[in-house]
């Protein structure tokens, strides 16, 4: 039975509406969230599925706060949001988070991971500047590929190329994957076996844009001429042309005679953003951002956006890409639209039998926290909430949180960056079970720590309430009250230890480890 | 036709069950698989479980970090310009000679196959280590798992109470160039690395909590997490709970790492060296069902004073390896355990002015002993001075295919990354049939 589902899904895709034909899309004047829900719900209706309930307010604020600013909400933030009866409070919360300095820091961390994971470098200093200035995605792309190293603001962006320039195959493959959503590395050695789109000409065509780039005296430099040669699988030697993924070729200077400076990399940037060429660029970032907030892309895998791997919602992807381009590649606007949709705000629990395909977005996905989300959330969760500045003093609170973020950085290095189908390793469970940093640092009972507050609460019920609300961002359920109450009761002779262990069980619970 | 073709590559865990399904090894992240575990409760049956455990295949890699000389070990060339001062001695298998520095292994040749014809081309420590630990080089966009991670996945049990990939590497030389890695298989199969202490990190309970509380708070965690997991299908979520469920078992395995648990007779047999002790502990782990252990001995990188270095290191290797094979055989484990000696490369026949030998990946040796191996044999041949392979040339891919086959694993088996099939060894790679039992 299981095996039939993919068949049905594939048939559905094959019979579904065509990829092109922007004329048939919903009007561009729709709010993003409205377009998202219309397209997603149309497909759910076709599948005869009722989506999951909307997430509760407590669930929503935790999810959104983790997604937008990279940490769980504080006790006070959760309480006042849940208690509020204002209409439009979710919109208000979204805008407040999007406009906070923490949003810039978290975005910088996320994009730095995307762009630099697997290298030894970081472009975070550049991203902090660019995102604080509200730079658009096409601008960031330009800054990364054409960094002006004489400009101190832009110099850190050059790290993107510096980390890859000694391996041009890697640079070619990673630029194609990161910015255009396609993995052409197979086509280095042979035409892609499954995808007619990718020939060796594409790989070496893309490589040709980078092959003139090199390091000189620690700086990036670029020759004006030079062509890539390669051997086909049949052993024929070919000279590659400067060819983009669409097949569009840039004529190159062959000699140094003409006076105008020619940069192959600049040509790639220019070409890939032209109106008839920019689909790859726009659709790829839409798909990646969508994936970040929904835990599953409109196209999966993220680097397989080609003609034989159709999107789950082709028109929606087209609509969002068009919208992004029309609004100057403004990612903050895109993100705001996605998180205001009903599709984003569904519960993650499915009680109606077999869980639907993730590509239907019928139920929210459970997503592992990133190392930094986990580390900052741990630091915050073990802090006595009464020692935090009130949400009404956002600047003071942010200052305190910046301190927590700084101390979380070393903790974050102990965790793995989640990838697709992430598997938690046993070293993480051992670290939490027996690591000195957990027991002696996170679970310390002095000063501003939660445990210090918990041990002052003589009534178990109060300690349980405070611990669960602070750590899990929701009140305890009855069965949890009972379970935790019994645990504490069995340890009346050592109440501090008992409370420490209760905190441990909550901090290591699956609920804390994931964004759900 | 596209849908059909894609279906084959759907990446579903259902497609990668095959023989591991029987052994009760769930595919990485197979939430769907967990439901099928009911059929696999043979493991609850003590007799069957004992039999399965015994038949489980495992592998012990002796990693000769820095690059041991084939000329002073498995492929001596006495009396030639490149041969150096040491003689060759006959072994218990007529016709096979090895260096005189290995008299004990010479007496045990019947368990071992020497491969003398490796040409692996990569002559720097980092690149060589990567190649010889993974059997291939990484691609852009694709990080391969090393031998240990693949075997942890293929031979380990998902719910195992022991670690499934342990690596000892106490020396600092070369360590960072040959770190274990699970590559695209993910952290579930990452090595438990021991760098400075014979006890793995975080395996021992801290004094601040008593054992009962440690156990009961884990049960409390489990109860809370189970409630959360209801109605939420996610393989990552499943792996989180599975990792915590292994903690107590792994803590109980601490004594496996304790060399003093072995009787003095056995300890004496392996000898008083750190390498000997680690190999003995590796044997304890293997015996308890750990599918893969690597013990690194460093540093063989003899650019100067090659002969002094090998005069010191080879007899130790000879003694420890012989003790290991004897010990495994006496316990009935040798036929289920593959013992490998391997390095990032060998050493140049040419002796340099510092009386050293340099990096040499063109014609060098490795050995395979025990499980699935035709013992008492030699594969391949180098020329008179050991400068070229003249017969039976093989690369890393063929060596790895042979290792997989010796352990009963199809070397052409595919993993799936999205829709892309990734075979264990490059398509078209053939194992060395003559080496397999």
Interface residues (C-beta under 8 A of the other chain):
Chain A: X2 X3 X6 X7 X10 X11 X14 X118 X167 X169 X170 X172 X173 X174 X177 X183 X185 X186 X188 X194 X300 X301 X303 X304 X308 X309 X348 X349 X350 X351 X355 X365 X366 X367 X368 X416 X418 X419 X420 X421 X422 X423 X424 X425 X426 X427 X428 X429 X430 X431 X433 X434 X435 X436 X439 X440 X479 X480 X483 X484 X487 X491 X497 X501 X502 X504 X505 X506 X508 X509 X510 X511 X513 X514 X516
Chain B: X2 X3 X5 X6 X7 X9 X10 X12 X14 X28 X29 X32 X139 X140 X141 X142 X143 X163 X186 X187 X188 X190 X192 X200 X201 X202 X203 X204 X205 X206 X208 X209 X213 X214 X216 X217 X218 X220 X221 X223 X224 X225 X227 X228 X229 X230 X231 X232 X233 X234 X235 X236 X237 X239 X240 X241 X242 X243 X244 X246 X247 X250 X251 X417 X418 X419 X420
